[in-house]
Amino acid sequence: MDFFDELKQFSRHVAKISDALKTEQATITSLVLPFLKILGYDIFDPYEVVPEFTADIGTKQGEKADFAIMFDNEPLILVEAKTRGTRLDHHTTQLRRYFGPTPARFGILTDGIIYMFFTDLDKQNVMDKDAFYIFDISMVSEDNARELKRFCKNAFNPSDAHRAATELRIHRKMKDLFDGLRTDPQDSFVKYILSEVHAGTRLQVSKFKPIVMQGFNRYINDAISETLKNAIKCQTVEEIVSCTTSAESGLSQKEADALSIIQSVLSTIVSSDRLVCMRKRENDEFADVLLDNNKDKRICRLWLRSDKLSLTIPKSEKRPTLYNISRIEDIRKHDHLLKEVCLRLCNT
């Protein structure tokens, strides 16, 4: 069972039992610990998941986070749990107190259903007031599962996760902003739009606000409709990905399919938009899959233009190794090598 399926199964289980959980300890036992286990952490190993982790600050002693997840004997993730249904935003200050005096890079505040992820984007070693990512176990999707994978034990890289936190926070705030623009646009936004599209008097902002809001919503709806029309032409999800990738990059269908597979294989390490497939010259027999569009960070080289298919995967301090494949899907057989390369390049 893969990670996404595990989350969906657990989500169904949570829906059945959550109403019976009336205390913090019940929430921890039935929801939080199983969730950490799904992320790959050994909840029975006190060297990996430390309960009641001491986070004393100054003269204030006895401060303890519910759990600390350890890496190389250091607490990198602190977890504070509350009774199911608790208003978590009322308890961020508590987690913030624990965060400062420890080497932790991330904090998780949860009621077993909602998981709020924090880090120190604004000031080093001081936990931000706002979560950069919020995961809801009752609303599991492939998108939020993909983001959550960054915190799985076998994929967790503190530096990469910290960089991704900036992106996730910006995306979340953009979503909040756009939600507001759809229902109650700010005067400054209305004035800006009018300055671009309306030459007449703009003194009465309230008069134009409904017009701007209606136009904004109409554009969003039209954009969604156009996307769906294009998707229907491709007929399947796989074809949608292939059509989009091929059209934008000029890749062959085989290369587009190979890139999609590699993006899937490495999804627990990097987001798909960080992987690109490109050819130096149009008549080249090979195409390179690069990390961050950097020619010095080649994940692999694809040789797919002839009937004989193969790929080369670079190894540290060694010449790239050639692997013959009978079909594109066979790339997955080399997933461990691709992951090794990707992890090495992420850390350089």
C-alpha positions as CSV (number, residue, x, y, z in Angstrom):
1,M,0.0,0.0,0.0
2,D,1.5,3.4,-1.0
3,F,1.5,6.5,1.1
4,F,-1.6,8.1,-0.4
5,D,-3.6,4.9,0.0
6,E,-2.5,4.6,3.7
7,L,-3.6,8.2,4.3
8,K,-7.0,7.5,2.7
9,Q,-7.5,4.4,4.7
10,F,-6.5,6.1,7.9
11,S,-8.8,9.0,7.1
12,R,-11.8,6.6,6.9
13,H,-10.8,5.1,10.2
14,V,-10.5,8.6,11.8
15,A,-14.0,9.5,10.6
16,K,-15.4,6.4,12.4
17,I,-13.7,6.9,15.8
18,S,-13.1,10.7,16.2
19,D,-16.4,11.4,18.0
20,A,-15.4,9.0,20.8
21,L,-12.2,10.9,21.6
22,K,-12.8,13.2,24.5
23,T,-9.4,13.7,26.0
24,E,-5.9,14.8,24.9
25,Q,-4.4,11.4,25.7
26,A,-7.1,9.6,23.7
27,T,-6.4,11.9,20.8
28,I,-2.7,11.1,21.0
29,T,-3.1,7.4,21.3
30,S,-5.8,6.9,18.6
31,L,-4.9,9.7,16.1
32,V,-1.5,11.3,16.5
33,L,0.7,8.3,17.1
34,P,-0.8,6.3,14.2
35,F,-0.3,9.4,12.0
36,L,3.4,9.6,12.9
37,K,3.7,5.9,12.2
38,I,2.2,6.4,8.7
39,L,5.0,9.0,8.2
40,G,7.4,6.3,8.8
41,Y,8.6,7.0,12.3
42,D,9.1,4.3,14.9
43,I,6.8,5.4,17.7
44,F,8.1,2.6,19.9
45,D,11.7,3.7,19.6
46,P,12.4,6.3,22.4
47,Y,15.6,7.4,20.5
48,E,13.5,8.3,17.5
49,V,10.2,9.6,18.9
50,V,10.7,11.1,22.4
51,P,7.6,11.6,24.5
52,E,7.4,14.5,27.0
53,F,10.5,16.2,25.5
54,T,12.0,18.8,27.8
55,A,12.2,22.3,26.3
56,D,13.2,24.4,29.3
57,I,13.8,28.1,28.7
58,G,15.8,30.3,31.1
59,T,14.5,30.0,34.6
60,K,11.3,28.5,33.5
61,Q,11.7,24.8,34.1
62,G,9.4,21.8,33.3
63,E,8.4,22.9,29.8
64,K,7.7,19.8,27.8
65,A,6.5,19.2,24.3
66,D,4.4,16.1,23.8
67,F,6.9,14.6,21.3
68,A,10.2,15.3,19.6
69,I,11.2,13.5,16.4
70,M,14.9,12.9,16.5
71,F,17.5,12.9,13.7
72,D,21.1,12.2,14.6
73,N,20.2,12.5,18.3
74,E,18.8,16.0,17.8
75,P,15.2,17.1,18.0
76,L,14.3,18.5,14.6
77,I,10.5,18.3,14.7
78,L,8.4,19.1,17.9
79,V,4.9,17.9,18.1
80,E,2.3,19.4,20.4
81,A,-1.1,17.6,20.6
82,K,-4.5,18.9,21.9
83,T,-7.9,17.2,22.3
84,R,-9.8,16.6,19.1
85,G,-11.8,19.7,18.2
86,T,-9.6,22.2,20.1
87,R,-9.1,25.6,18.6
88,L,-5.4,25.2,17.6
89,D,-4.8,28.9,16.9
90,H,-5.2,29.4,20.7
91,H,-2.2,27.3,21.4
92,T,0.5,28.4,18.9
93,T,2.2,30.5,21.7
94,Q,2.8,27.3,23.7
95,L,4.5,25.5,20.8
96,R,6.5,28.7,20.1
97,R,7.9,28.6,23.7
98,Y,9.1,25.1,23.2
99,F,10.6,25.8,19.7
100,G,13.1,28.6,20.7
101,P,15.5,26.8,23.2
102,T,15.8,23.6,21.1
103,P,17.6,22.8,17.8
104,A,14.2,22.1,16.3
105,R,13.6,23.3,12.7
106,F,9.9,22.5,12.6
107,G,6.9,22.4,14.9
108,I,3.6,20.6,14.4
109,L,0.5,21.6,16.4
110,T,-2.4,19.1,16.0
111,D,-5.8,18.0,17.4
112,G,-5.3,14.7,15.6
113,I,-7.4,15.9,12.6
114,I,-5.7,19.2,11.7
115,Y,-1.9,19.3,11.5
116,M,-0.4,22.8,11.4
117,F,3.2,22.9,10.3
118,F,5.5,25.8,11.5
119,T,9.1,26.8,11.0
120,D,11.3,29.9,11.4
121,L,11.0,31.7,8.0
122,D,10.8,35.2,9.5
123,K,13.5,35.0,12.1
124,Q,16.0,32.2,12.7
125,N,15.2,30.1,15.8
126,V,11.9,31.9,16.4
127,M,8.8,30.0,15.3
128,D,6.6,31.9,12.9
129,K,3.2,33.0,14.1
130,D,1.5,31.5,11.1
131,A,1.6,27.9,9.8
132,F,3.3,27.5,6.4
133,Y,1.2,24.3,5.7
134,I,-2.0,22.9,7.1
135,F,-3.0,19.3,6.6
136,D,-6.5,18.0,7.3
137,I,-6.7,14.2,7.6
138,S,-10.4,14.3,6.8
139,M,-9.7,15.9,3.4
140,V,-6.9,13.8,1.9
141,S,-6.0,14.5,-1.7
142,E,-3.1,13.6,-3.9
143,D,-1.9,17.2,-3.8
144,N,-1.8,17.6,0.0
145,A,-0.4,14.0,0.3
146,R,2.4,15.0,-2.0
147,E,3.3,18.0,0.2
148,L,3.0,15.9,3.4
149,K,5.5,13.4,2.0
150,R,8.3,15.9,2.6
151,F,8.0,15.0,6.3
152,C,8.1,11.3,5.9
153,K,11.1,9.7,7.6
154,N,12.6,8.3,4.4
155,A,12.3,11.6,2.5
156,F,12.8,14.2,5.2
157,N,15.6,16.7,4.4
158,P,15.6,19.7,6.8
159,S,17.1,22.1,4.3
160,D,14.8,21.2,1.4
161,A,11.8,21.2,3.7
162,H,12.7,24.6,5.0
163,R,13.1,26.0,1.5
164,A,9.7,24.4,0.5
165,A,8.1,26.0,3.5
166,T,8.5,29.5,1.9
167,E,6.8,28.3,-1.3
168,L,4.0,26.6,0.6
169,R,3.3,29.7,2.8
170,I,3.2,32.0,-0.3
171,H,0.8,29.6,-2.0
172,R,-1.4,29.4,1.1
173,K,-1.5,33.2,1.4
174,M,-2.2,33.6,-2.3
175,K,-5.2,31.2,-1.9
176,D,-6.5,33.3,1.1
177,L,-6.0,36.5,-1.0
178,F,-7.8,35.1,-4.0
179,D,-10.6,33.8,-1.8
180,G,-11.1,37.3,-0.4
181,L,-11.0,38.9,-3.9
182,R,-13.8,36.6,-5.0
183,T,-16.1,37.5,-2.1
184,D,-15.0,40.9,-0.9
185,P,-12.2,42.6,-2.8
186,Q,-10.2,45.2,-1.0
187,D,-10.5,48.8,-2.1
188,S,-6.9,48.9,-3.1
189,F,-7.4,46.0,-5.5
190,V,-10.6,47.6,-7.0
191,K,-8.7,50.9,-7.5
192,Y,-5.8,49.1,-9.2
193,I,-8.1,47.2,-11.6
194,L,-10.0,50.4,-12.4
195,S,-6.7,52.3,-13.1
196,E,-5.9,49.6,-15.7
197,V,-9.3,49.2,-17.4
198,H,-11.4,52.3,-16.7
199,A,-10.7,55.8,-18.0
200,G,-13.6,57.5,-16.3
201,T,-14.0,58.8,-12.7
202,R,-13.2,56.3,-10.0
203,L,-14.0,58.2,-6.9
204,Q,-16.9,56.0,-5.7
205,V,-15.0,52.7,-5.1
206,S,-18.0,51.1,-3.5
207,K,-20.0,51.6,-6.8
208,F,-17.4,49.7,-8.8
209,K,-16.6,46.9,-6.3
210,P,-19.5,44.6,-7.4
211,I,-18.5,45.1,-11.0
212,V,-14.8,44.2,-10.4
213,M,-15.8,41.3,-8.2
214,Q,-18.1,39.9,-10.9
215,G,-15.4,40.3,-13.6
216,F,-12.8,38.6,-11.4
217,N,-15.1,35.6,-10.8
218,R,-16.1,35.4,-14.4
219,Y,-12.5,35.2,-15.5
220,I,-11.7,32.5,-12.9
221,N,-14.8,30.5,-14.1
222,D,-13.9,30.9,-17.8
223,A,-10.3,29.8,-17.1
224,I,-11.5,26.7,-15.3
225,S,-13.9,25.9,-18.2
226,E,-11.2,26.3,-20.8
227,T,-8.9,24.0,-18.8
228,L,-11.6,21.3,-18.6
229,K,-12.3,21.6,-22.3
230,N,-8.6,21.0,-23.1
231,A,-8.5,18.1,-20.5
232,I,-11.5,16.4,-22.1
233,K,-9.6,16.3,-25.4
234,C,-6.8,14.3,-23.7
235,Q,-9.5,11.9,-22.3
236,T,-7.4,10.5,-19.4
237,V,-5.3,11.9,-16.6
238,E,-2.2,10.3,-18.1
239,E,-2.9,11.7,-21.5
240,I,-3.5,15.2,-19.9
241,V,0.0,15.1,-18.3
242,S,1.6,13.8,-21.6
243,C,-0.3,16.4,-23.8
244,T,0.7,19.3,-21.5
245,T,4.3,18.2,-21.1
246,S,4.9,17.4,-24.8
247,A,3.3,20.6,-26.0
248,E,5.2,22.9,-23.7
249,S,8.7,21.3,-24.0
250,G,8.8,19.9,-27.5
251,L,9.6,16.4,-26.1
252,S,8.7,13.2,-27.9
253,Q,5.8,11.3,-26.4
254,K,8.2,8.7,-25.0
255,E,10.3,11.4,-23.3
256,A,7.2,13.1,-21.9
257,D,6.0,9.7,-20.5
258,A,9.5,9.0,-19.0
259,L,9.6,12.4,-17.3
260,S,6.2,11.8,-15.8
261,I,7.4,8.5,-14.3
262,I,10.6,10.0,-12.9
263,Q,8.6,12.9,-11.4
264,S,6.3,10.3,-9.7
265,V,9.3,8.2,-8.5
266,L,11.0,11.3,-7.0
267,S,7.8,12.9,-5.6
268,T,8.7,12.0,-2.0
269,I,12.0,14.1,-2.4
270,V,11.2,17.0,-4.7
271,S,8.2,18.6,-6.3
272,S,7.5,17.7,-9.9
273,D,8.1,21.3,-11.1
274,R,11.7,21.1,-10.1
275,L,12.4,18.3,-12.6
276,V,12.6,19.2,-16.3
277,C,13.5,17.2,-19.4
278,M,15.4,18.9,-22.2
279,R,17.6,18.3,-25.2
280,K,20.7,20.5,-25.9
281,R,20.1,20.3,-29.7
282,E,16.9,19.2,-31.4
283,N,18.7,16.4,-33.4
284,D,20.3,14.9,-30.3
285,E,19.6,11.2,-29.7
286,F,19.2,11.8,-25.9
287,A,17.5,14.1,-23.5
288,D,18.5,15.0,-20.0
289,V,16.3,15.1,-16.9
290,L,17.7,18.0,-14.8
291,L,17.0,19.2,-11.2
292,D,16.1,22.9,-11.1
293,N,16.9,23.3,-14.8
294,N,20.6,23.1,-13.9
295,K,22.8,21.3,-16.4
296,D,25.2,20.4,-13.6
297,K,22.4,18.6,-11.7
298,R,21.5,15.8,-14.1
299,I,19.3,13.1,-12.7
300,C,19.6,10.8,-15.7
301,R,20.0,10.8,-19.5
302,L,17.2,9.2,-21.6
303,W,18.0,7.5,-24.9
304,L,14.5,6.9,-26.3
305,R,14.5,8.0,-29.9
306,S,15.3,4.6,-31.4
307,D,13.7,1.2,-30.9
308,K,16.3,0.3,-28.4
309,L,15.5,2.1,-25.1
310,S,18.0,2.9,-22.4
311,L,18.9,5.5,-19.7
312,T,22.2,6.4,-18.0
313,I,22.3,7.3,-14.3
314,P,25.3,9.1,-12.9
315,K,27.0,7.7,-9.8
316,S,29.1,9.7,-7.4
317,E,32.7,10.0,-8.6
318,K,32.1,7.3,-11.3
319,R,31.1,7.3,-14.9
320,P,27.4,7.1,-15.6
321,T,26.0,3.6,-15.9
322,L,23.9,2.5,-18.8
323,Y,20.7,0.6,-18.2
324,N,18.7,-1.0,-21.1
325,I,14.9,-1.1,-20.7
326,S,12.3,-2.8,-22.8
327,R,9.6,-0.3,-22.1
328,I,9.2,3.2,-20.6
329,E,7.6,1.8,-17.4
330,D,10.8,-0.1,-16.6
331,I,12.3,3.1,-15.5
332,R,10.6,2.4,-12.1
333,K,12.9,-0.6,-11.7
334,H,15.7,1.8,-11.1
335,D,13.9,4.0,-8.6
336,H,16.4,3.5,-5.8
337,L,19.2,4.8,-8.0
338,L,17.3,7.8,-9.2
339,K,16.5,8.7,-5.6
340,E,20.1,8.3,-4.6
341,V,21.1,10.8,-7.3
342,C,18.3,13.2,-6.5
343,L,19.1,13.2,-2.8
344,R,22.8,13.8,-3.5
345,L,22.1,16.7,-5.9
346,C,19.7,18.3,-3.4
347,N,22.5,18.4,-0.9
348,T,25.1,20.0,-3.1
